[in-house]
Amino acid sequence: MSKNRVSRRQFLNYTLTGVGGFMAAGMLMPMVRFAVDPVLQHKGESDFIPTKQKISEITEVPTRVDYTFEQVDAWYTSEVTGSAWVYRDENGEVVALSPVCKHLGCVVDWNSDESNPEHFYCPCHGGLYTKDGTNVPGTPPIAPLDVFPIQDVDGYLHLGKAEPRKGA
């Protein structure tokens, strides 16, 4: 027998602390798993979103291309629709511009302002962008339109996440 004797009070204290710890762990584990599980799930998806636009059909005139993708917000999944202005530049390269004005986030439209033809026009405050997405000086936008990285997958246009223009 040991020289250090444990009193009844110490024994009950140790026993109740241990039982209470196991009970707390039993209650907290499902809650922690519920909160952390969506973050740990592996998604084998690409960052590029497919569109229905064929690369071969893209012309020099900016065309609005709509696309949809599934957006997951914790445990809620919804289908979101986005759009881009797509055209070929003078070098034949495909360019995809974000339709979101850099002034206040309104949606720009191509060639819709009669006094400024061949420009992207923001109807909210009269913002103007040239065909390549550069903001026209003296108008409200403070930066050029964002650019989507693109991929050609089996002849169809795939768009990445819009990025601010380099050097802007």
C-alpha positions as CSV (number, residue, x, y, z in Angstrom):
1,M,0.0,0.0,0.0
2,S,1.1,3.6,-0.7
3,K,2.2,6.0,1.9
4,N,0.2,8.8,0.3
5,R,-3.4,8.2,1.2
6,V,-6.2,9.8,-0.7
7,S,-9.0,11.1,1.4
8,R,-12.6,10.6,0.5
9,R,-13.0,14.2,-0.4
10,Q,-10.0,14.1,-2.8
11,F,-11.3,10.9,-4.4
12,L,-14.8,12.4,-5.0
13,N,-13.2,15.6,-6.3
14,Y,-11.0,13.6,-8.8
15,T,-13.9,11.4,-9.8
16,L,-16.4,14.2,-10.4
17,T,-13.8,16.2,-12.3
18,G,-13.0,13.3,-14.6
19,V,-16.7,12.4,-15.2
20,G,-17.5,16.1,-15.8
21,G,-14.6,16.4,-18.3
22,F,-15.8,13.3,-20.3
23,M,-19.4,14.7,-20.3
24,A,-18.2,18.1,-21.6
25,A,-16.1,16.5,-24.3
26,G,-19.0,14.3,-25.3
27,M,-21.2,17.4,-25.7
28,L,-18.6,19.6,-27.4
29,M,-17.2,17.1,-30.0
30,P,-20.4,17.1,-32.2
31,M,-20.6,20.9,-32.0
32,V,-17.0,21.3,-33.0
33,R,-17.3,18.8,-35.9
34,F,-20.5,20.5,-37.1
35,A,-18.7,23.9,-37.2
36,V,-15.4,22.6,-38.8
37,D,-16.6,19.9,-41.2
38,P,-17.5,22.1,-44.2
39,V,-14.1,23.8,-44.0
40,L,-12.3,20.4,-44.1
41,Q,-14.3,18.9,-47.0
42,H,-12.1,18.5,-50.1
43,K,-13.4,20.0,-53.3
44,G,-11.8,18.7,-56.5
45,E,-13.1,21.6,-58.6
46,S,-11.2,24.1,-60.7
47,D,-11.2,27.8,-60.0
48,F,-12.4,28.4,-63.6
49,I,-16.2,28.5,-64.3
50,P,-17.4,27.1,-67.7
51,T,-19.5,29.3,-70.0
52,K,-21.6,28.4,-73.0
53,Q,-19.5,30.7,-75.2
54,K,-17.5,29.1,-77.9
55,I,-14.0,30.6,-78.3
56,S,-14.3,30.5,-82.1
57,E,-17.5,32.7,-82.0
58,I,-15.9,35.6,-80.1
59,T,-15.6,38.7,-82.3
60,E,-14.0,42.2,-81.9
61,V,-17.3,43.6,-80.6
62,P,-17.7,43.1,-76.9
63,T,-20.5,40.6,-76.1
64,R,-22.1,39.9,-72.8
65,V,-21.5,36.3,-71.7
66,D,-23.6,35.0,-68.8
67,Y,-22.5,32.1,-66.7
68,T,-23.8,30.3,-63.6
69,F,-22.0,28.5,-60.8
70,E,-22.9,26.9,-57.4
71,Q,-21.9,29.0,-54.4
72,V,-21.6,27.2,-51.1
73,D,-22.2,29.3,-48.0
74,A,-21.5,27.0,-45.0
75,W,-24.3,24.5,-45.4
76,Y,-26.4,26.4,-48.0
77,T,-25.8,25.9,-51.7
78,S,-27.2,28.4,-54.2
79,E,-26.9,28.9,-57.9
80,V,-25.4,32.3,-58.8
81,T,-25.5,34.0,-62.2
82,G,-22.6,36.3,-63.3
83,S,-21.6,38.0,-66.5
84,A,-18.6,39.2,-68.4
85,W,-17.9,41.3,-71.4
86,V,-15.9,39.2,-73.9
87,Y,-14.1,40.3,-77.1
88,R,-11.0,39.8,-79.2
89,D,-8.4,42.6,-79.1
90,E,-6.4,43.9,-82.1
91,N,-3.9,41.0,-81.6
92,G,-6.6,38.4,-81.7
93,E,-6.4,37.6,-78.0
94,V,-9.6,37.0,-76.1
95,V,-10.3,39.6,-73.4
96,A,-12.9,39.1,-70.6
97,L,-13.8,42.2,-68.6
98,S,-15.9,42.4,-65.4
99,P,-19.1,44.4,-65.9
100,V,-18.9,45.9,-62.4
101,C,-18.1,49.7,-62.4
102,K,-15.2,50.6,-60.1
103,H,-17.0,53.7,-58.9
104,L,-19.9,52.4,-56.9
105,G,-20.4,48.8,-58.3
106,C,-23.1,49.4,-60.8
107,V,-23.2,47.3,-64.0
108,V,-21.7,48.8,-67.2
109,D,-23.1,48.2,-70.6
110,W,-21.3,48.4,-74.0
111,N,-22.2,51.1,-76.5
112,S,-25.4,52.1,-74.7
113,D,-24.6,55.9,-74.4
114,E,-25.4,57.7,-77.7
115,S,-23.1,60.6,-76.9
116,N,-20.1,58.2,-76.3
117,P,-20.2,55.4,-78.8
118,E,-17.8,52.5,-78.6
119,H,-17.4,52.9,-74.8
120,F,-18.6,51.0,-71.8
121,Y,-21.1,53.2,-70.0
122,C,-22.2,53.2,-66.3
123,P,-25.7,54.6,-66.1
124,C,-25.5,55.3,-62.4
125,H,-23.2,58.3,-62.5
126,G,-22.1,58.6,-66.1
127,G,-18.9,56.6,-65.8
128,L,-17.0,55.7,-69.1
129,Y,-14.5,53.1,-70.0
130,T,-12.7,52.5,-73.3
131,K,-13.1,49.2,-75.1
132,D,-10.1,47.7,-73.3
133,G,-11.7,48.6,-69.9
134,T,-9.5,51.7,-69.1
135,N,-11.4,54.4,-67.2
136,V,-11.8,57.6,-69.1
137,P,-10.3,60.6,-67.2
138,G,-12.8,63.1,-65.9
139,T,-15.5,60.5,-65.3
140,P,-16.3,59.0,-61.8
141,P,-14.6,55.6,-62.1
142,I,-11.3,55.6,-60.2
143,A,-9.8,52.4,-61.8
144,P,-10.1,50.3,-64.9
145,L,-12.5,47.4,-65.1
146,D,-11.3,44.1,-63.6
147,V,-10.1,41.4,-66.0
148,F,-11.1,37.7,-65.9
149,P,-8.3,35.2,-66.5
150,I,-9.5,32.8,-69.2
151,Q,-9.0,29.2,-70.3
152,D,-9.9,27.4,-73.5
153,V,-11.3,24.1,-72.5
154,D,-12.5,21.9,-75.5
155,G,-13.3,25.1,-77.5
156,Y,-15.4,26.7,-74.8
157,L,-14.5,29.8,-72.7
158,H,-13.9,29.2,-69.0
159,L,-13.5,32.3,-66.7
160,G,-11.5,32.6,-63.5
161,K,-12.0,35.0,-60.6
162,A,-11.9,38.7,-61.7
163,E,-8.6,40.4,-60.9
164,P,-7.7,44.1,-60.9
165,R,-5.8,45.1,-64.0
166,K,-2.0,44.9,-63.7
167,G,-0.3,48.2,-63.5
168,A,-3.5,50.1,-62.6
